[in-house]
Amino acid sequence: MIETHNATDVKDIDWNEWTADKFAVITYIFSEGKVLLINKKRGLGAGKVNAPGGHIEEGETAVEAAVRETEEEVGLTPLDPLQCGKLYFQFTNGLKMEGTVFIAREYKGVERETDEADPFWVAIDDIPYSRMWEDDLLWLPHVIKGKSISGCFIFDDDDMVSYQLDII
């Protein structure tokens, strides 16, 4: 088996034995035919369009992190976030991250810009996939249609090298 950080094909990794060293969440809030996205200002993915999210803190559940991160980044509280996916990322620099995807159809609060994110609402048909991580175009449309997803991805910096996606 190839060392994970040298892998160039998802088939080169035994994903059953693979273990993440970072755990994160991402939360999409949908309302009136639109989705809340952010211009990410810092950290992994800075300069890209994404959704609110971040790392799960010790002792915190994924859903608790989804609510906290959304509140911290954009000032909104997602109500009853629903888990709809798991994403497993192996980066060629060695980073191994597991992401849990949530959606919320209701929220409270008023969005605001922070030092981490500049939030904006966009029509679902106008999502700027060309400004997002490459994998988003593969799985987000399925999530929007109400499906659950599980995906494994290899990235070399910002470039997706290989992937496997299961629609559930």
C-alpha positions in Angstrom: 0.0 0.0 0.0 1.3 3.5 -0.9 1.8 6.0 1.9 -1.4 8.1 2.0 0.4 11.5 1.3 2.0 10.0 -1.8 -1.3 8.5 -3.2 -2.6 9.9 -6.5 -5.6 7.7 -6.8 -8.3 7.0 -4.1 -7.9 3.3 -4.9 -4.3 3.5 -3.5 -5.7 4.2 0.0 -7.3 1.6 2.3 -10.1 4.0 3.5 -11.2 1.5 6.1 -7.8 1.8 7.8 -7.3 5.5 7.0 -7.7 7.8 10.0 -8.3 11.6 9.9 -6.1 13.9 12.0 -8.6 16.8 11.7 -12.4 16.8 12.0 -14.5 19.5 10.5 -18.1 20.5 9.7 -19.7 22.5 6.9 -23.2 23.9 7.1 -25.4 25.0 4.2 -28.5 27.1 5.1 -31.2 27.1 2.5 -34.1 29.6 2.4 -36.5 30.8 -0.2 -34.6 29.2 -3.1 -31.3 30.5 -2.0 -28.3 29.2 -0.1 -26.0 31.0 2.3 -22.3 30.9 1.2 -19.2 32.8 2.3 -16.2 34.3 0.8 -13.6 32.6 3.0 -11.1 35.1 4.3 -8.5 33.0 6.2 -7.4 29.4 6.9 -7.8 26.4 4.6 -9.6 27.5 1.5 -9.0 31.3 2.0 -10.0 33.1 -1.2 -12.6 30.5 -2.1 -16.4 30.5 -1.8 -17.6 27.9 0.7 -20.2 27.5 3.4 -19.8 28.3 7.1 -17.8 25.6 8.9 -14.7 24.7 10.8 -13.0 22.3 13.2 -14.8 20.2 15.8 -13.5 21.1 19.2 -12.6 18.5 21.9 -15.8 17.3 23.6 -18.1 18.8 21.0 -20.4 16.8 18.7 -20.4 17.5 15.0 -23.9 19.1 15.2 -22.7 21.3 18.0 -19.7 22.4 16.0 -21.9 23.1 13.0 -24.1 25.4 15.0 -21.1 27.1 16.8 -19.1 27.6 13.6 -22.0 29.1 11.7 -22.8 31.5 14.6 -19.1 32.5 14.9 -18.5 33.0 11.1 -21.8 34.6 10.0 -23.9 35.4 13.0 -26.7 33.0 12.1 -27.9 30.0 14.1 -29.0 27.1 12.0 -32.1 25.4 13.4 -32.3 21.6 13.4 -29.2 21.0 11.2 -29.5 17.7 9.4 -26.4 15.6 8.7 -26.3 14.6 5.0 -22.8 13.6 4.2 -19.3 12.6 5.1 -16.3 13.7 3.2 -12.8 12.3 3.6 -9.9 14.4 2.4 -6.3 13.3 1.9 -3.9 16.1 1.0 -0.5 15.4 -0.6 1.1 17.6 2.1 -0.1 14.9 4.7 -3.2 16.6 6.0 -6.0 14.1 6.6 -9.4 15.6 7.2 -12.9 14.2 7.8 -15.8 16.6 7.1 -19.4 16.2 8.1 -21.9 18.0 5.9 -25.0 19.6 7.4 -28.0 21.4 5.9 -30.5 23.6 7.6 -33.8 24.9 6.2 -34.4 27.3 9.1 -32.3 29.7 11.0 -32.4 32.7 13.3 -30.4 35.9 13.4 -29.1 38.3 10.9 -26.0 37.4 8.9 -22.9 39.6 9.4 -19.4 39.7 8.1 -16.6 38.6 10.4 -12.8 38.4 10.1 -13.3 34.8 8.8 -16.1 35.2 6.4 -18.1 37.5 4.2 -21.5 35.9 3.9 -23.9 36.2 0.9 -27.1 34.6 -0.3 -27.2 33.2 -3.8 -29.9 31.5 -5.9 -29.4 27.7 -5.9 -29.1 27.8 -9.7 -26.4 30.5 -9.5 -24.0 28.8 -7.1 -20.5 29.9 -8.1 -18.9 26.4 -8.3 -15.9 27.8 -10.3 -14.9 29.7 -7.2 -15.3 26.7 -4.8 -13.3 23.6 -4.0 -13.4 21.2 -7.0 -15.2 18.5 -5.1 -18.2 20.7 -4.3 -19.6 20.5 -7.9 -19.6 16.7 -7.6 -21.6 16.3 -4.4 -23.4 19.5 -3.5 -26.0 19.2 -6.3 -27.0 15.8 -4.8 -27.3 17.3 -1.3 -29.5 20.0 -2.7 -31.7 17.4 -4.2 -32.1 15.7 -0.7 -29.6 12.9 -1.1 -26.9 11.9 1.3 -23.3 11.5 0.2 -20.0 9.9 1.1 -16.9 10.8 -0.7 -13.2 10.3 -0.6 -10.9 12.9 -2.2 -7.2 13.4 -2.8 -6.0 17.0 -3.2 -2.6 18.4 -4.1 -3.0 21.9 -2.6 -6.1 23.3 -4.3 -6.2 20.7 -7.1 -8.3 17.6 -6.8 -6.2 14.6 -8.0 -8.7 11.7 -7.5 -12.1 11.0 -6.0 -14.8 8.4 -5.3 -18.3 9.5 -4.5 -21.2 7.5 -3.3 -24.8 8.9 -3.4 -27.0 7.4 -0.8 
